[in-house]
């Protein structure tokens, strides 16, 4: 799985605008942005008209995000994903299909 995460925006003391990086899986390990320190996040799918795709949102373990993202992005009705705080629903970043 090769996913590109874009448009990182973190509230509080750190703000990262339009940060681009790759989230990739390599065996059992995954590379995540340093600010993703919680054990879990909400992963939610959005359509190409920027509407929530109901039934896609779930609290997801941080280590499971690459596999869950790949599964959701394989759906025809999902254009991109948001990673949000599992506690406060704050937006952290967007995941899009690479390429």
C-alpha positions as CSV (number, residue, x, y, z in Angstrom):
1,X,0.0,0.0,0.0
2,X,1.3,3.4,-0.9
3,X,-0.8,6.3,0.3
4,X,-0.1,10.0,0.3
5,X,-1.2,12.1,3.2
6,X,-1.6,15.8,2.5
7,X,-2.9,19.0,4.0
8,X,-1.8,18.4,7.6
9,X,-3.2,21.0,10.0
10,X,-2.7,20.6,13.7
11,X,-4.2,22.9,16.3
12,X,-2.7,23.8,19.7
13,X,1.0,24.7,19.7
14,X,2.0,23.2,16.3
15,X,0.6,24.2,12.9
16,X,1.7,22.5,9.8
17,X,0.1,23.9,6.6
18,X,0.1,21.9,3.4
19,X,2.7,19.4,4.6
20,X,3.2,16.5,2.3
21,X,4.6,13.2,3.3
22,X,4.1,9.5,2.5
23,X,2.4,7.0,4.8
24,X,3.7,3.6,3.7
25,X,3.6,0.1,5.0
26,X,6.7,-2.0,5.1
27,X,6.0,-5.4,6.6
28,X,4.6,-4.8,10.1
29,X,5.9,-1.2,10.4
30,X,4.5,2.0,9.2
31,X,5.9,5.5,9.1
32,X,3.6,8.2,10.6
33,X,4.0,11.9,11.1
34,X,5.5,12.7,14.5
35,X,2.3,14.4,15.7
36,X,0.2,11.2,15.4
37,X,1.1,10.1,19.0
38,X,-2.3,8.8,20.1
39,X,-3.2,5.1,20.2
40,X,-6.2,5.6,17.9
41,X,-7.9,8.1,15.5
42,X,-11.1,8.4,13.6
43,X,-10.7,7.5,10.0
44,X,-13.6,8.7,7.8
45,X,-14.2,8.6,4.1
46,X,-15.4,11.5,1.9
47,X,-16.9,11.5,-1.6
48,X,-15.6,13.5,-4.6
49,X,-18.3,16.1,-3.7
50,X,-16.7,16.5,-0.3
51,X,-19.6,14.8,1.5
52,X,-19.1,12.2,4.3
53,X,-19.6,8.7,3.1
54,X,-21.8,7.3,5.8
55,X,-20.6,3.9,7.3
56,X,-16.9,4.7,6.6
57,X,-16.1,6.4,9.9
58,X,-14.5,4.3,12.7
59,X,-12.1,4.7,15.6
60,X,-8.9,3.0,14.2
61,X,-5.8,2.0,16.0
62,X,-2.9,4.2,14.7
63,X,-1.0,1.1,13.6
64,X,-4.0,0.0,11.5
65,X,-4.5,3.2,9.6
66,X,-2.5,2.2,6.5
67,X,-4.5,-1.0,6.0
68,X,-7.8,0.6,6.9
69,X,-7.0,3.5,4.5
70,X,-6.2,1.2,1.7
71,X,-9.5,-0.7,2.1
72,X,-11.5,2.5,2.3
73,X,-9.8,4.1,-0.7
74,X,-10.5,1.0,-2.8
75,X,-14.2,1.9,-2.6
76,X,-15.6,3.7,-5.6
77,X,-17.6,6.1,-3.5
78,X,-14.6,7.2,-1.4
79,X,-12.4,9.9,-2.9
80,X,-10.2,10.7,0.2
81,X,-10.1,10.2,4.0
82,X,-9.8,12.4,7.1
83,X,-7.8,11.4,10.1
84,X,-9.4,13.0,13.1
85,X,-8.9,12.9,16.9
86,X,-10.8,10.0,18.4
87,X,-11.4,12.2,21.5
88,X,-12.4,15.5,20.1
89,X,-13.0,14.9,16.4
90,X,-10.4,17.5,15.5
91,X,-9.1,17.4,11.9
92,X,-5.4,16.2,11.6
93,X,-4.8,15.3,8.0
94,X,-6.2,14.1,4.7
95,X,-5.2,10.9,3.0
96,X,-5.5,10.5,-0.8
97,X,-4.6,7.8,-3.3
98,X,-1.0,8.1,-4.4
99,X,-0.3,9.0,-8.0
